[in-house]
Amino acid sequence: MEFLEYLVDKALILIPVLNILGAIIKDSDKIPDKYIPVILLAFGILGSVGLMGFSAASVVQGVLVTGAAVYGNQIVKQFRKCE
């Protein structure tokens, strides 16, 4: 099964938002890189709860969109490293 089948259409907008937020956090010197995924997870869950209302499904969607954003970022970094 494809990963995106599990994501609700409403939550897809959070993936680029989390990517941009991660880039902003990465550029700041105040937050260590190891905390970026945890911070993005919190924002992903809050964003999905804001879009879909508070439920277990919206929390799961927040985890999934955060995973997609972090995973997508890592894929891009790995492909750039190989070149």
PyMOL Python script that loads the backbone (N, CA, C, O; Angstrom):
from pymol import cmd

cmd.read_pdbstr("""\
ATOM      1  N   MET A   1       0.820  -1.181   0.000  1.00  0.00           N
ATOM      2  CA  MET A   1       0.000   0.000   0.000  1.00  0.00           C
ATOM      3  C   MET A   1       0.866   1.247   0.000  1.00  0.00           C
ATOM      4  O   MET A   1       1.982   1.255   0.519  1.00  0.00           O
ATOM      5  N   GLU A   2       0.338   2.267  -0.578  1.00  0.00           N
ATOM      6  CA  GLU A   2       1.073   3.519  -0.676  1.00  0.00           C
ATOM      7  C   GLU A   2       0.852   4.366   0.579  1.00  0.00           C
ATOM      8  O   GLU A   2      -0.245   4.407   1.137  1.00  0.00           O
ATOM      9  N   PHE A   3       1.921   5.038   1.007  1.00  0.00           N
ATOM     10  CA  PHE A   3       1.893   5.823   2.244  1.00  0.00           C
ATOM     11  C   PHE A   3       0.828   6.913   2.205  1.00  0.00           C
ATOM     12  O   PHE A   3       0.145   7.150   3.201  1.00  0.00           O
ATOM     13  N   LEU A   4       0.685   7.572   1.067  1.00  0.00           N
ATOM     14  CA  LEU A   4      -0.250   8.703   0.981  1.00  0.00           C
ATOM     15  C   LEU A   4      -1.712   8.276   1.059  1.00  0.00           C
ATOM     16  O   LEU A   4      -2.587   9.121   1.246  1.00  0.00           O
ATOM     17  N   GLU A   5      -1.995   6.976   0.920  1.00  0.00           N
ATOM     18  CA  GLU A   5      -3.373   6.514   1.060  1.00  0.00           C
ATOM     19  C   GLU A   5      -3.884   6.703   2.483  1.00  0.00           C
ATOM     20  O   GLU A   5      -5.091   6.809   2.700  1.00  0.00           O
ATOM     21  N   TYR A   6      -2.989   6.746   3.434  1.00  0.00           N
ATOM     22  CA  TYR A   6      -3.379   6.886   4.832  1.00  0.00           C
ATOM     23  C   TYR A   6      -3.619   8.335   5.238  1.00  0.00           C
ATOM     24  O   TYR A   6      -4.216   8.593   6.283  1.00  0.00           O
ATOM     25  N   LEU A   7      -3.163   9.276   4.430  1.00  0.00           N
ATOM     26  CA  LEU A   7      -3.300  10.694   4.770  1.00  0.00           C
ATOM     27  C   LEU A   7      -4.625  11.254   4.261  1.00  0.00           C
ATOM     28  O   LEU A   7      -5.046  10.970   3.140  1.00  0.00           O
ATOM     29  N   VAL A   8      -5.263  12.041   5.093  1.00  0.00           N
ATOM     30  CA  VAL A   8      -6.493  12.727   4.717  1.00  0.00           C
ATOM     31  C   VAL A   8      -6.116  13.954   3.889  1.00  0.00           C
ATOM     32  O   VAL A   8      -5.103  14.600   4.156  1.00  0.00           O
ATOM     33  N   ASP A   9      -6.927  14.271   2.893  1.00  0.00           N
ATOM     34  CA  ASP A   9      -6.624  15.399   2.007  1.00  0.00           C
ATOM     35  C   ASP A   9      -6.447  16.714   2.764  1.00  0.00           C
ATOM     36  O   ASP A   9      -5.604  17.533   2.397  1.00  0.00           O
ATOM     37  N   LYS A  10      -7.232  16.918   3.810  1.00  0.00           N
ATOM     38  CA  LYS A  10      -7.117  18.157   4.590  1.00  0.00           C
ATOM     39  C   LYS A  10      -5.726  18.317   5.197  1.00  0.00           C
ATOM     40  O   LYS A  10      -5.225  19.434   5.325  1.00  0.00           O
ATOM     41  N   ALA A  11      -5.108  17.208   5.567  1.00  0.00           N
ATOM     42  CA  ALA A  11      -3.829  17.262   6.276  1.00  0.00           C
ATOM     43  C   ALA A  11      -2.635  17.410   5.341  1.00  0.00           C
ATOM     44  O   ALA A  11      -1.536  17.710   5.805  1.00  0.00           O
ATOM     45  N   LEU A  12      -2.816  17.212   4.049  1.00  0.00           N
ATOM     46  CA  LEU A  12      -1.688  17.277   3.111  1.00  0.00           C
ATOM     47  C   LEU A  12      -1.033  18.652   3.072  1.00  0.00           C
ATOM     48  O   LEU A  12       0.161  18.757   2.794  1.00  0.00           O
ATOM     49  N   ILE A  13      -1.787  19.693   3.342  1.00  0.00           N
ATOM     50  CA  ILE A  13      -1.232  21.048   3.324  1.00  0.00           C
ATOM     51  C   ILE A  13      -0.173  21.223   4.406  1.00  0.00           C
ATOM     52  O   ILE A  13       0.680  22.104   4.302  1.00  0.00           O
ATOM     53  N   LEU A  14      -0.222  20.400   5.430  1.00  0.00           N
ATOM     54  CA  LEU A  14       0.734  20.532   6.529  1.00  0.00           C
ATOM     55  C   LEU A  14       2.139  20.072   6.149  1.00  0.00           C
ATOM     56  O   LEU A  14       3.107  20.497   6.779  1.00  0.00           O
ATOM     57  N   ILE A  15       2.278  19.220   5.141  1.00  0.00           N
ATOM     58  CA  ILE A  15       3.606  18.716   4.768  1.00  0.00           C
ATOM     59  C   ILE A  15       4.522  19.853   4.309  1.00  0.00           C
ATOM     60  O   ILE A  15       5.616  19.986   4.856  1.00  0.00           O
ATOM     61  N   PRO A  16       4.128  20.682   3.327  1.00  0.00           N
ATOM     62  CA  PRO A  16       5.024  21.792   2.966  1.00  0.00           C
ATOM     63  C   PRO A  16       5.175  22.824   4.085  1.00  0.00           C
ATOM     64  O   PRO A  16       6.229  23.445   4.218  1.00  0.00           O
ATOM     65  N   VAL A  17       4.132  23.007   4.881  1.00  0.00           N
ATOM     66  CA  VAL A  17       4.231  23.940   6.009  1.00  0.00           C
ATOM     67  C   VAL A  17       5.293  23.456   6.991  1.00  0.00           C
ATOM     68  O   VAL A  17       6.102  24.249   7.473  1.00  0.00           O
ATOM     69  N   LEU A  18       5.292  22.167   7.286  1.00  0.00           N
ATOM     70  CA  LEU A  18       6.285  21.612   8.205  1.00  0.00           C
ATOM     71  C   LEU A  18       7.686  21.653   7.603  1.00  0.00           C
ATOM     72  O   LEU A  18       8.662  21.856   8.325  1.00  0.00           O
ATOM     73  N   ASN A  19       7.795  21.463   6.293  1.00  0.00           N
ATOM     74  CA  ASN A  19       9.106  21.577   5.645  1.00  0.00           C
ATOM     75  C   ASN A  19       9.664  22.990   5.777  1.00  0.00           C
ATOM     76  O   ASN A  19      10.844  23.173   6.076  1.00  0.00           O
ATOM     77  N   ILE A  20       8.825  23.972   5.557  1.00  0.00           N
ATOM     78  CA  ILE A  20       9.261  25.368   5.680  1.00  0.00           C
ATOM     79  C   ILE A  20       9.618  25.682   7.128  1.00  0.00           C
ATOM     80  O   ILE A  20      10.636  26.320   7.397  1.00  0.00           O
ATOM     81  N   LEU A  21       8.786  25.237   8.053  1.00  0.00           N
ATOM     82  CA  LEU A  21       9.063  25.464   9.470  1.00  0.00           C
ATOM     83  C   LEU A  21      10.370  24.788   9.882  1.00  0.00           C
ATOM     84  O   LEU A  21      11.154  25.360  10.639  1.00  0.00           O
ATOM     85  N   GLY A  22      10.603  23.579   9.388  1.00  0.00           N
ATOM     86  CA  GLY A  22      11.850  22.885   9.687  1.00  0.00           C
ATOM     87  C   GLY A  22      13.058  23.624   9.152  1.00  0.00           C
ATOM     88  O   GLY A  22      14.098  23.675   9.810  1.00  0.00           O
ATOM     89  N   ALA A  23      12.934  24.200   7.959  1.00  0.00           N
ATOM     90  CA  ALA A  23      14.044  24.973   7.387  1.00  0.00           C
ATOM     91  C   ALA A  23      14.319  26.227   8.210  1.00  0.00           C
ATOM     92  O   ALA A  23      15.472  26.611   8.404  1.00  0.00           O
ATOM     93  N   ILE A  24      13.259  26.860   8.688  1.00  0.00           N
ATOM     94  CA  ILE A  24      13.428  28.052   9.525  1.00  0.00           C
ATOM     95  C   ILE A  24      14.115  27.685  10.838  1.00  0.00           C
ATOM     96  O   ILE A  24      15.030  28.379  11.281  1.00  0.00           O
ATOM     97  N   ILE A  25      13.677  26.606  11.449  1.00  0.00           N
ATOM     98  CA  ILE A  25      14.291  26.171  12.707  1.00  0.00           C
ATOM     99  C   ILE A  25      15.743  25.772  12.477  1.00  0.00           C
ATOM    100  O   ILE A  25      16.607  26.070  13.301  1.00  0.00           O
ATOM    101  N   LYS A  26      16.013  25.098  11.363  1.00  0.00           N
ATOM    102  CA  LYS A  26      17.378  24.660  11.050  1.00  0.00           C
ATOM    103  C   LYS A  26      18.317  25.858  10.917  1.00  0.00           C
ATOM    104  O   LYS A  26      19.475  25.782  11.326  1.00  0.00           O
ATOM    105  N   ASP A  27      17.833  26.955  10.352  1.00  0.00           N
ATOM    106  CA  ASP A  27      18.663  28.148  10.167  1.00  0.00           C
ATOM    107  C   ASP A  27      18.937  28.893  11.469  1.00  0.00           C
ATOM    108  O   ASP A  27      19.885  29.674  11.551  1.00  0.00           O
ATOM    109  N   SER A  28      18.112  28.656  12.485  1.00  0.00           N
ATOM    110  CA  SER A  28      18.365  29.322  13.762  1.00  0.00           C
ATOM    111  C   SER A  28      19.460  28.568  14.511  1.00  0.00           C
ATOM    112  O   SER A  28      19.561  27.345  14.423  1.00  0.00           O
ATOM    113  N   ASP A  29      20.257  29.301  15.230  1.00  0.00           N
ATOM    114  CA  ASP A  29      21.351  28.691  15.981  1.00  0.00           C
ATOM    115  C   ASP A  29      20.947  28.319  17.406  1.00  0.00           C
ATOM    116  O   ASP A  29      21.733  27.713  18.134  1.00  0.00           O
ATOM    117  N   LYS A  30      19.747  28.672  17.802  1.00  0.00           N
ATOM    118  CA  LYS A  30      19.327  28.472  19.183  1.00  0.00           C
ATOM    119  C   LYS A  30      18.810  27.062  19.464  1.00  0.00           C
ATOM    120  O   LYS A  30      18.833  26.616  20.611  1.00  0.00           O
ATOM    121  N   ILE A  31      18.347  26.360  18.438  1.00  0.00           N
ATOM    122  CA  ILE A  31      17.752  25.039  18.635  1.00  0.00           C
ATOM    123  C   ILE A  31      18.652  23.991  17.987  1.00  0.00           C
ATOM    124  O   ILE A  31      18.938  24.082  16.793  1.00  0.00           O
ATOM    125  N   PRO A  32      19.102  22.994  18.753  1.00  0.00           N
ATOM    126  CA  PRO A  32      19.923  21.928  18.167  1.00  0.00           C
ATOM    127  C   PRO A  32      19.123  21.104  17.152  1.00  0.00           C
ATOM    128  O   PRO A  32      17.909  20.944  17.285  1.00  0.00           O
ATOM    129  N   ASP A  33      19.816  20.590  16.148  1.00  0.00           N
ATOM    130  CA  ASP A  33      19.162  19.841  15.076  1.00  0.00           C
ATOM    131  C   ASP A  33      18.422  18.604  15.575  1.00  0.00           C
ATOM    132  O   ASP A  33      17.430  18.193  14.973  1.00  0.00           O
ATOM    133  N   LYS A  34      18.891  18.010  16.664  1.00  0.00           N
ATOM    134  CA  LYS A  34      18.265  16.775  17.136  1.00  0.00           C
ATOM    135  C   LYS A  34      16.841  16.997  17.651  1.00  0.00           C
ATOM    136  O   LYS A  34      16.071  16.044  17.769  1.00  0.00           O
ATOM    137  N   TYR A  35      16.489  18.243  17.958  1.00  0.00           N
ATOM    138  CA  TYR A  35      15.148  18.538  18.456  1.00  0.00           C
ATOM    139  C   TYR A  35      14.164  18.927  17.351  1.00  0.00           C
ATOM    140  O   TYR A  35      12.969  19.058  17.616  1.00  0.00           O
ATOM    141  N   ILE A  36      14.634  19.110  16.141  1.00  0.00           N
ATOM    142  CA  ILE A  36      13.757  19.562  15.056  1.00  0.00           C
ATOM    143  C   ILE A  36      12.615  18.582  14.800  1.00  0.00           C
ATOM    144  O   ILE A  36      11.473  19.031  14.707  1.00  0.00           O
ATOM    145  N   PRO A  37      12.849  17.262  14.680  1.00  0.00           N
ATOM    146  CA  PRO A  37      11.710  16.361  14.451  1.00  0.00           C
ATOM    147  C   PRO A  37      10.664  16.394  15.566  1.00  0.00           C
ATOM    148  O   PRO A  37       9.469  16.277  15.293  1.00  0.00           O
ATOM    149  N   VAL A  38      11.093  16.550  16.800  1.00  0.00           N
ATOM    150  CA  VAL A  38      10.145  16.602  17.920  1.00  0.00           C
ATOM    151  C   VAL A  38       9.311  17.878  17.852  1.00  0.00           C
ATOM    152  O   VAL A  38       8.104  17.853  18.096  1.00  0.00           O
ATOM    153  N   ILE A  39       9.954  18.982  17.523  1.00  0.00           N
ATOM    154  CA  ILE A  39       9.235  20.251  17.390  1.00  0.00           C
ATOM    155  C   ILE A  39       8.249  20.174  16.229  1.00  0.00           C
ATOM    156  O   ILE A  39       7.113  20.636  16.339  1.00  0.00           O
ATOM    157  N   LEU A  40       8.689  19.587  15.119  1.00  0.00           N
ATOM    158  CA  LEU A  40       7.791  19.439  13.973  1.00  0.00           C
ATOM    159  C   LEU A  40       6.628  18.511  14.303  1.00  0.00           C
ATOM    160  O   LEU A  40       5.512  18.724  13.830  1.00  0.00           O
ATOM    161  N   LEU A  41       6.881  17.486  15.108  1.00  0.00           N
ATOM    162  CA  LEU A  41       5.798  16.589  15.521  1.00  0.00           C
ATOM    163  C   LEU A  41       4.736  17.352  16.304  1.00  0.00           C
ATOM    164  O   LEU A  41       3.540  17.174  16.075  1.00  0.00           O
ATOM    165  N   ALA A  42       5.174  18.192  17.218  1.00  0.00           N
ATOM    166  CA  ALA A  42       4.214  18.985  17.994  1.00  0.00           C
ATOM    167  C   ALA A  42       3.400  19.901  17.086  1.00  0.00           C
ATOM    168  O   ALA A  42       2.182  19.999  17.233  1.00  0.00           O
ATOM    169  N   PHE A  43       4.069  20.573  16.144  1.00  0.00           N
ATOM    170  CA  PHE A  43       3.352  21.455  15.221  1.00  0.00           C
ATOM    171  C   PHE A  43       2.460  20.663  14.267  1.00  0.00           C
ATOM    172  O   PHE A  43       1.378  21.126  13.907  1.00  0.00           O
ATOM    173  N   GLY A  44       2.899  19.488  13.860  1.00  0.00           N
ATOM    174  CA  GLY A  44       2.078  18.653  12.986  1.00  0.00           C
ATOM    175  C   GLY A  44       0.801  18.207  13.668  1.00  0.00           C
ATOM    176  O   GLY A  44      -0.276  18.245  13.073  1.00  0.00           O
ATOM    177  N   ILE A  45       0.921  17.783  14.919  1.00  0.00           N
ATOM    178  CA  ILE A  45      -0.266  17.361  15.662  1.00  0.00           C
ATOM    179  C   ILE A  45      -1.184  18.551  15.922  1.00  0.00           C
ATOM    180  O   ILE A  45      -2.398  18.451  15.742  1.00  0.00           O
ATOM    181  N   LEU A  46      -0.613  19.672  16.341  1.00  0.00           N
ATOM    182  CA  LEU A  46      -1.439  20.862  16.576  1.00  0.00           C
ATOM    183  C   LEU A  46      -2.122  21.329  15.296  1.00  0.00           C
ATOM    184  O   LEU A  46      -3.286  21.728  15.319  1.00  0.00           O
ATOM    185  N   GLY A  47      -1.398  21.279  14.182  1.00  0.00           N
ATOM    186  CA  GLY A  47      -1.982  21.694  12.908  1.00  0.00           C
ATOM    187  C   GLY A  47      -3.116  20.793  12.465  1.00  0.00           C
ATOM    188  O   GLY A  47      -4.148  21.273  11.998  1.00  0.00           O
ATOM    189  N   SER A  48      -2.933  19.496  12.608  1.00  0.00           N
ATOM    190  CA  SER A  48      -3.995  18.580  12.189  1.00  0.00           C
ATOM    191  C   SER A  48      -5.194  18.655  13.132  1.00  0.00           C
ATOM    192  O   SER A  48      -6.337  18.530  12.691  1.00  0.00           O
ATOM    193  N   VAL A  49      -4.943  18.856  14.410  1.00  0.00           N
ATOM    194  CA  VAL A  49      -6.058  19.043  15.345  1.00  0.00           C
ATOM    195  C   VAL A  49      -6.799  20.338  15.007  1.00  0.00           C
ATOM    196  O   VAL A  49      -8.026  20.392  15.090  1.00  0.00           O
ATOM    197  N   GLY A  50      -6.062  21.370  14.631  1.00  0.00           N
ATOM    198  CA  GLY A  50      -6.701  22.620  14.232  1.00  0.00           C
ATOM    199  C   GLY A  50      -7.536  22.478  12.969  1.00  0.00           C
ATOM    200  O   GLY A  50      -8.585  23.109  12.841  1.00  0.00           O
ATOM    201  N   LEU A  51      -7.076  21.655  12.039  1.00  0.00           N
ATOM    202  CA  LEU A  51      -7.806  21.469  10.783  1.00  0.00           C
ATOM    203  C   LEU A  51      -8.989  20.514  10.918  1.00  0.00           C
ATOM    204  O   LEU A  51     -10.039  20.725  10.311  1.00  0.00           O
ATOM    205  N   MET A  52      -8.811  19.465  11.718  1.00  0.00           N
ATOM    206  CA  MET A  52      -9.789  18.379  11.738  1.00  0.00           C
ATOM    207  C   MET A  52     -10.558  18.258  13.046  1.00  0.00           C
ATOM    208  O   MET A  52     -11.466  17.434  13.152  1.00  0.00           O
ATOM    209  N   GLY A  53     -10.213  19.057  14.032  1.00  0.00           N
ATOM    210  CA  GLY A  53     -10.844  18.914  15.337  1.00  0.00           C
ATOM    211  C   GLY A  53     -10.089  17.902  16.180  1.00  0.00           C
ATOM    212  O   GLY A  53      -9.304  17.108  15.663  1.00  0.00           O
ATOM    213  N   PHE A  54     -10.332  17.938  17.477  1.00  0.00           N
ATOM    214  CA  PHE A  54      -9.589  17.059  18.378  1.00  0.00           C
ATOM    215  C   PHE A  54     -10.184  15.659  18.357  1.00  0.00           C
ATOM    216  O   PHE A  54     -11.325  15.444  18.768  1.00  0.00           O
ATOM    217  N   SER A  55      -9.395  14.719  17.874  1.00  0.00           N
ATOM    218  CA  SER A  55      -9.773  13.304  17.885  1.00  0.00           C
ATOM    219  C   SER A  55      -8.507  12.478  17.737  1.00  0.00           C
ATOM    220  O   SER A  55      -7.437  12.998  17.417  1.00  0.00           O
ATOM    221  N   ALA A  56      -8.648  11.196  17.973  1.00  0.00           N
ATOM    222  CA  ALA A  56      -7.496  10.307  17.812  1.00  0.00           C
ATOM    223  C   ALA A  56      -7.038  10.292  16.358  1.00  0.00           C
ATOM    224  O   ALA A  56      -5.840  10.221  16.084  1.00  0.00           O
ATOM    225  N   ALA A  57      -7.981  10.357  15.434  1.00  0.00           N
ATOM    226  CA  ALA A  57      -7.632  10.340  14.009  1.00  0.00           C
ATOM    227  C   ALA A  57      -6.821  11.571  13.618  1.00  0.00           C
ATOM    228  O   ALA A  57      -5.899  11.471  12.808  1.00  0.00           O
ATOM    229  N   SER A  58      -7.151  12.720  14.179  1.00  0.00           N
ATOM    230  CA  SER A  58      -6.391  13.924  13.829  1.00  0.00           C
ATOM    231  C   SER A  58      -4.987  13.879  14.419  1.00  0.00           C
ATOM    232  O   SER A  58      -4.047  14.385  13.806  1.00  0.00           O
ATOM    233  N   VAL A  59      -4.830  13.285  15.594  1.00  0.00           N
ATOM    234  CA  VAL A  59      -3.491  13.133  16.173  1.00  0.00           C
ATOM    235  C   VAL A  59      -2.659  12.188  15.306  1.00  0.00           C
ATOM    236  O   VAL A  59      -1.482  12.446  15.054  1.00  0.00           O
ATOM    237  N   VAL A  60      -3.271  11.102  14.855  1.00  0.00           N
ATOM    238  CA  VAL A  60      -2.571  10.165  13.962  1.00  0.00           C
ATOM    239  C   VAL A  60      -2.195  10.861  12.662  1.00  0.00           C
ATOM    240  O   VAL A  60      -1.098  10.648  12.146  1.00  0.00           O
ATOM    241  N   GLN A  61      -3.078  11.680  12.129  1.00  0.00           N
ATOM    242  CA  GLN A  61      -2.762  12.424  10.908  1.00  0.00           C
ATOM    243  C   GLN A  61      -1.595  13.377  11.134  1.00  0.00           C
ATOM    244  O   GLN A  61      -0.759  13.553  10.247  1.00  0.00           O
ATOM    245  N   GLY A  62      -1.532  13.987  12.302  1.00  0.00           N
ATOM    246  CA  GLY A  62      -0.405  14.857  12.630  1.00  0.00           C
ATOM    247  C   GLY A  62       0.909  14.102  12.642  1.00  0.00           C
ATOM    248  O   GLY A  62       1.924  14.600  12.154  1.00  0.00           O
ATOM    249  N   VAL A  63       0.891  12.900  13.199  1.00  0.00           N
ATOM    250  CA  VAL A  63       2.094  12.067  13.209  1.00  0.00           C
ATOM    251  C   VAL A  63       2.474  11.672  11.787  1.00  0.00           C
ATOM    252  O   VAL A  63       3.652  11.693  11.430  1.00  0.00           O
ATOM    253  N   LEU A  64       1.484  11.313  10.975  1.00  0.00           N
ATOM    254  CA  LEU A  64       1.762  10.891   9.598  1.00  0.00           C
ATOM    255  C   LEU A  64       2.308  12.030   8.738  1.00  0.00           C
ATOM    256  O   LEU A  64       3.257  11.823   7.982  1.00  0.00           O
ATOM    257  N   VAL A  65       1.731  13.218   8.839  1.00  0.00           N
ATOM    258  CA  VAL A  65       2.239  14.323   8.018  1.00  0.00           C
ATOM    259  C   VAL A  65       3.628  14.743   8.470  1.00  0.00           C
ATOM    260  O   VAL A  65       4.457  15.135   7.649  1.00  0.00           O
ATOM    261  N   THR A  66       3.887  14.665   9.768  1.00  0.00           N
ATOM    262  CA  THR A  66       5.237  14.971  10.246  1.00  0.00           C
ATOM    263  C   THR A  66       6.222  13.943   9.725  1.00  0.00           C
ATOM    264  O   THR A  66       7.323  14.292   9.298  1.00  0.00           O
ATOM    265  N   GLY A  67       5.834  12.683   9.759  1.00  0.00           N
ATOM    266  CA  GLY A  67       6.693  11.636   9.209  1.00  0.00           C
ATOM    267  C   GLY A  67       6.958  11.839   7.734  1.00  0.00           C
ATOM    268  O   GLY A  67       8.083  11.650   7.271  1.00  0.00           O
ATOM    269  N   ALA A  68       5.933  12.223   6.990  1.00  0.00           N
ATOM    270  CA  ALA A  68       6.113  12.468   5.558  1.00  0.00           C
ATOM    271  C   ALA A  68       7.039  13.652   5.316  1.00  0.00           C
ATOM    272  O   ALA A  68       7.868  13.612   4.408  1.00  0.00           O
ATOM    273  N   ALA A  69       6.907  14.697   6.113  1.00  0.00           N
ATOM    274  CA  ALA A  69       7.755  15.880   5.938  1.00  0.00           C
ATOM    275  C   ALA A  69       9.211  15.572   6.266  1.00  0.00           C
ATOM    276  O   ALA A  69      10.110  15.939   5.510  1.00  0.00           O
ATOM    277  N   VAL A  70       9.447  14.902   7.386  1.00  0.00           N
ATOM    278  CA  VAL A  70      10.819  14.586   7.792  1.00  0.00           C
ATOM    279  C   VAL A  70      11.435  13.571   6.835  1.00  0.00           C
ATOM    280  O   VAL A  70      12.595  13.706   6.446  1.00  0.00           O
ATOM    281  N   TYR A  71      10.666  12.559   6.458  1.00  0.00           N
ATOM    282  CA  TYR A  71      11.154  11.540   5.530  1.00  0.00           C
ATOM    283  C   TYR A  71      11.472  12.155   4.170  1.00  0.00           C
ATOM    284  O   TYR A  71      12.505  11.850   3.574  1.00  0.00           O
ATOM    285  N   GLY A  72      10.592  13.012   3.686  1.00  0.00           N
ATOM    286  CA  GLY A  72      10.843  13.686   2.407  1.00  0.00           C
ATOM    287  C   GLY A  72      12.089  14.544   2.453  1.00  0.00           C
ATOM    288  O   GLY A  72      12.858  14.577   1.493  1.00  0.00           O
ATOM    289  N   ASN A  73      12.293  15.237   3.554  1.00  0.00           N
ATOM    290  CA  ASN A  73      13.493  16.055   3.717  1.00  0.00           C
ATOM    291  C   ASN A  73      14.743  15.188   3.701  1.00  0.00           C
ATOM    292  O   ASN A  73      15.744  15.560   3.088  1.00  0.00           O
ATOM    293  N   GLN A  74      14.702  14.053   4.355  1.00  0.00           N
ATOM    294  CA  GLN A  74      15.863  13.165   4.396  1.00  0.00           C
ATOM    295  C   GLN A  74      16.159  12.558   3.025  1.00  0.00           C
ATOM    296  O   GLN A  74      17.323  12.376   2.668  1.00  0.00           O
ATOM    297  N   ILE A  75      15.125  12.248   2.264  1.00  0.00           N
ATOM    298  CA  ILE A  75      15.339  11.726   0.906  1.00  0.00           C
ATOM    299  C   ILE A  75      16.045  12.766   0.048  1.00  0.00           C
ATOM    300  O   ILE A  75      16.993  12.445  -0.668  1.00  0.00           O
ATOM    301  N   VAL A  76      15.588  14.004   0.116  1.00  0.00           N
ATOM    302  CA  VAL A  76      16.219  15.076  -0.659  1.00  0.00           C
ATOM    303  C   VAL A  76      17.675  15.245  -0.243  1.00  0.00           C
ATOM    304  O   VAL A  76      18.547  15.392  -1.099  1.00  0.00           O
ATOM    305  N   LYS A  77      17.947  15.227   1.055  1.00  0.00           N
ATOM    306  CA  LYS A  77      19.321  15.377   1.536  1.00  0.00           C
ATOM    307  C   LYS A  77      20.209  14.229   1.056  1.00  0.00           C
ATOM    308  O   LYS A  77      21.363  14.455   0.691  1.00  0.00           O
ATOM    309  N   GLN A  78      19.693  13.020   1.053  1.00  0.00           N
ATOM    310  CA  GLN A  78      20.488  11.870   0.627  1.00  0.00           C
ATOM    311  C   GLN A  78      20.779  11.921  -0.869  1.00  0.00           C
ATOM    312  O   GLN A  78      21.887  11.590  -1.291  1.00  0.00           O
ATOM    313  N   PHE A  79      19.809  12.326  -1.671  1.00  0.00           N
ATOM    314  CA  PHE A  79      20.047  12.429  -3.111  1.00  0.00           C
ATOM    315  C   PHE A  79      21.043  13.530  -3.435  1.00  0.00           C
ATOM    316  O   PHE A  79      21.842  13.389  -4.362  1.00  0.00           O
ATOM    317  N   ARG A  80      21.005  14.615  -2.688  1.00  0.00           N
ATOM    318  CA  ARG A  80      21.979  15.690  -2.911  1.00  0.00           C
ATOM    319  C   ARG A  80      23.373  15.259  -2.492  1.00  0.00           C
ATOM    320  O   ARG A  80      24.359  15.682  -3.096  1.00  0.00           O
ATOM    321  N   LYS A  81      23.468  14.430  -1.478  1.00  0.00           N
ATOM    322  CA  LYS A  81      24.754  13.958  -0.990  1.00  0.00           C
ATOM    323  C   LYS A  81      25.428  13.043  -2.016  1.00  0.00           C
ATOM    324  O   LYS A  81      26.654  13.041  -2.126  1.00  0.00           O
ATOM    325  N   CYS A  82      24.655  12.277  -2.757  1.00  0.00           N
ATOM    326  CA  CYS A  82      25.208  11.336  -3.737  1.00  0.00           C
ATOM    327  C   CYS A  82      25.779  12.039  -4.954  1.00  0.00           C
ATOM    328  O   CYS A  82      26.646  11.489  -5.632  1.00  0.00           O
ATOM    329  N   GLU A  83      25.313  13.238  -5.244  1.00  0.00           N
ATOM    330  CA  GLU A  83      25.768  13.943  -6.444  1.00  0.00           C
ATOM    331  C   GLU A  83      27.091  14.522  -6.264  1.00  0.00           C
ATOM    332  O   GLU A  83      27.620  15.150  -7.181  1.00  0.00           O
TER     333      GLU A  83
END
""", "prot")
cmd.dss("prot")
cmd.show_as("cartoon", "prot")
cmd.util.cbc("prot")
cmd.orient("prot")
